[in-house]
Amino acid sequence: MRFHRADVLTIGGASIATAFASYFAYRVVGWFGIGVLGLLIAFIGFHLEIEKDGPVGSQQHADLYAASHRARERMLPSERAEERAEIAANVRLCQLSKMIGTALIVVGLSGFYFFQLPP
């Protein structure tokens, strides 16, 4: 995976924001708060990855999916290429959020197990 300058800035900004949020969660709830924060971040990453190709919903919202598909068919090839590039960029960010979330889950639940549970 090749990183661009914008990716490095995004990773740095996400790391700083995650560090502040983790510190706040630790001060308020403890190690368990870091695990829950990681779960929330990973859930958001998975949810955005599921929705990358268009709307997701139940059978009641089938017309929304059909309208999205019709709009995609009417696009010019250049617009389709632009949309694919945007989706590829969003997939990288989703992978980053899933990795950060998984790391926070492991750190938070390990810290909870080793430092907060009674022996």
DAQUIZI-V271086 format. One record per residue. RES is the residue in one letter. D_CENTER is the distance of its C-alpha to the mean C-alpha in whole Angstrom. Layout:
BEGIN
res,d_center
RES,D_CENTER
RES,D_CENTER
END
This chain:
BEGIN
res,d_center
M,18
R,19
F,18
H,19
R,20
A,17
D,15
V,16
L,16
T,13
I,12
G,15
G,14
A,11
S,13
I,16
A,14
T,12
A,16
F,17
A,15
S,16
Y,20
F,20
A,18
Y,21
R,24
V,23
V,23
G,23
W,21
F,20
G,18
I,16
G,15
V,14
L,12
G,10
L,10
L,9
I,6
A,6
F,7
I,5
G,2
F,6
H,7
L,6
E,7
I,10
E,11
K,11
D,15
G,16
P,17
V,16
G,19
S,22
Q,25
Q,26
H,24
A,25
D,27
L,24
Y,22
A,26
A,26
S,23
H,24
R,28
A,26
R,24
E,28
R,30
M,28
L,29
P,28
S,27
E,25
R,24
A,23
E,21
E,19
R,18
A,18
E,15
I,13
A,14
A,12
N,9
V,9
R,9
L,7
C,4
Q,7
L,7
S,4
K,5
M,9
I,9
G,8
T,11
A,13
L,13
I,14
V,16
V,18
G,18
L,20
S,22
G,23
F,24
Y,26
F,28
F,28
Q,28
L,30
P,33
P,35
END
